[in-house]
Amino acid sequence: MKTFRCFAYFSTVLSFICVNTLTFAATLHVPADQPTIQAGIDAAKDGDTVLVADGTYSGIGNVNIDFLGKQIIVKSENGPEATIVDCQSIPNTRGFIFQNEETNDVVLEGFTITNGNHEGWGGIYCTNSAPTIKNCYILSNRGGIYCVDSNPKIIDSKISNNNSVAGVSFWGHPEKDYDDDKINRPRLTNCIVSENENAGISSFDGASVEIIGCIVSKNKSSGIVCDYFASVHIRYCEIFQNTGGGIKGTEYAGLNITDSIIKQNTAKNGGGISCSPTSRLKVIGCVIAENIATESGGGIDIYSSFGHASIAYCTITRNTANVRGGGVHVELRGSPFNCSNSIIWGNMSKGTHPEFFAAGPTVSIRSCDLRHGLEGFGDKWAEFIFYKDNIDEDPLFVNADSGDYRLRHNSPAITMGATAPREDLEEEEEQDLEEREDFIEKSLSVNSRGKRIVKWADLKRK
């Protein structure tokens, strides 16, 4: 009997706690309950929601909005088109600030943030925090989103027309432990990062960034840049028409690029992808097409002294270089390079080696369809390992002239390129395969959005 009474007592107490927790989770309305967004946050308690009505919010209390470390949700009633935080280009103004160890349970949702004008970035500023930023438009600020030692989850958002170092920038500190899950593992998912005045996305000083299902386009520098011990993990992305190259790795950077389309970018070297002497590069299952380098490496440029570079199951086609290596340009000083199960076909160079220039002590080409075969190689250091099972046959794209680089059923390269089954990549799980097949079905044709943005004939005339 005593045992039963004790159990009943604790059950009652637990029920009281749970009911009261739910009871005290309130919704505060702006401006009905509180006059400004900041006032709503100030009045909120952990678990509350600050719900913001349609309108344009400016001035004190509606700029430099600080979450104060509270575990709350701040969201608009009807989305970013209807709810605007306008900093009015006033000096030292930002939209929102996260600087008190906010976690992923802290949510900012459904705002347009514009005209922020702060030396340390004007849209959203994160330091030592990990908020969730969802369905927001970060437009025309002095820098879009700036993150230091932070792990934000940025979802379904648009970052465009910002004019600082990048649309989104992540910074870490190389001396810290980057195996710590709390810091330096930010993620962008299903975002559009476009038409920023410099790079689209940048990662510096050891920060490690995941970029999944994003469109990165028409930025006036690199689409994605990774520098100084930082790394990026890019998956299911479309990266196109950036004027400083599609993806750039420098100074001990790590580039991991999977199942993505990199097209119609331009740069001095490495129109699609460039990799510096100390960087590491792994590219799997990508279409790299119609990129232009004014010097070398229309599709990919790799100049490596200490890093490691590998390409597998990629389709590299219709890229152009003015000097050499229309498809791929590789120069090595002691580092290995491996290329397997890839199609390198139909690239151009106004100088030499339209398909593939490779020089260095350890170059491995295995099971590839390479136009002109061995004629595509340079011989500066001439210690090549050229595996068997390479072919020199038209891969029979579905319709290359319209940008559809899938393979016909009778292609001699059916086990190569971005559509091939990856039987030798053990880490690919069933879920990954389903996601990849869905992405290929929707996006493998670089013309997947209905019409070509730039025709190949126009690119050739430039």
VENBELTA-V215406 format. One record per backbone hydrogen bond with DSSP energy under -1.0 kcal/mol. NH is the residue of the N-H (numbers start at 1). CO is the residue of the C=O. If there is no record, write none. Layout:
nh: [NH NH]
co: [CO CO]
This chain:
nh: [5 6 7 8 9 10 11 12 13 14 15 16 17 18 19 20 21 22 23 24 26 28 30 33 34 38 40 41 42 43 44 47 48 49 50 51 52 53 55 57 62 64 65 67 70 72 73 74 75 76 77 84 85 86 87 89 90 92 93 95 96 97 98 106 107 108 109 110 112 113 114 117 121 122 123 124 125 126 127 128 130 132 133 134 135 137 138 139 140 142 143 144 145 146 147 148 149 151 153 154 155 156 158 159 160 161 163 167 168 169 170 171 172 176 180 187 188 189 190 192 193 194 195 197 199 200 201 202 203 204 206 207 208 209 210 211 212 213 215 216 217 218 220 221 223 224 225 226 227 229 231 232 233 234 235 236 238 239 240 241 243 244 245 246 247 248 249 250 254 255 256 257 258 259 261 262 263 264 266 267 270 271 273 274 275 276 279 280 281 282 283 284 285 287 288 289 290 292 293 294 295 297 298 300 301 302 303 304 305 306 307 309 310 311 312 313 315 316 317 320 321 322 323 325 326 328 329 330 331 332 333 337 338 339 340 341 343 344 345 348 350 352 357 359 364 365 366 367 369 370 371 373 375 376 377 385 387 391 398 399 402 403 404 408 411 416 417 420 423 425 428 433 434 435 436 437 438 439 440 441 442 443 444 446 448 450 459 460 461]
co: [1 2 3 4 5 6 7 8 9 10 11 12 13 14 15 16 17 18 19 20 24 49 51 29 29 61 36 37 38 39 40 71 45 26 73 28 75 30 82 84 59 94 95 97 67 70 48 107 50 109 52 55 112 57 114 115 87 117 117 123 123 65 125 103 72 132 74 134 83 137 85 93 118 142 143 144 96 146 98 148 102 106 153 108 155 111 158 113 160 116 141 166 167 124 169 126 171 129 131 187 133 189 136 192 138 194 141 199 200 145 202 147 204 173 177 152 210 154 212 157 215 159 217 162 165 222 223 168 225 170 228 204 184 231 186 233 188 235 191 238 193 240 196 198 245 246 201 248 203 251 207 254 209 256 211 258 214 261 216 263 219 221 266 271 272 224 274 226 230 280 232 282 234 284 237 287 239 289 242 292 296 297 299 247 301 249 276 253 308 255 310 257 312 260 315 262 317 265 320 267 268 324 325 327 273 329 275 331 277 277 277 336 281 338 283 340 286 343 288 291 348 293 295 353 353 355 300 357 302 359 304 362 309 364 311 366 314 369 316 319 321 323 328 330 337 385 339 388 342 391 344 370 372 373 374 363 365 368 406 404 399 400 399 396 408 413 341 417 421 422 425 429 430 431 432 433 434 435 436 437 438 439 440 403 445 447 455 456 457]
